[in-house]
């Protein structure tokens, strides 16, 4: 009896863990206006990512153009709000990256908390702006996806049952 209860508990825990894993979506729009301090860069960029909550893998694509010169580095920084700066969390691509840059980084528990609270940002550096030419705060878009999916999954109201014919 005890073994059955123990086995049932273990299986339930496994299903709950698997069921609670999710893939969340994040994005950032990069510009010189978002840098701290602001730059007058005409450059722009976009960071799109998915985050696997089970493995803590952040899979991303970063695109950018219009910079003052070639990119010398690109990183995720944090933890920091939009008005703060912070150290490097993870490099994006190799030294002197060219757009597009794609890859996967595995986050720690603390970095995951920073991601989920919008306290990570993407920075693209150039020789002219060594501390960063364009920047964008990483924000979750999964709430929008979840609401849309829930709306699409909501069944239409059932039609009222047809009235029975009166007895003859």
Buried (B, 14 or more C-beta within 10 A) or exposed (E): EEEEEEEEEEEEEEEEEEEEEEEBBBBBBBBBEBBBEEBEBEBBBBBBBBBBEEEBBBBBBBBBEEBBEEBBBBBBBBBBBEEEBBEEBBBBBEEEBEBBBEBEBEBEEEBBEBBBEBBBBBBBBBEEBEEBBBBBBBBBEBEEEBEEEEEEEEEEEEEEEEEEEEEE
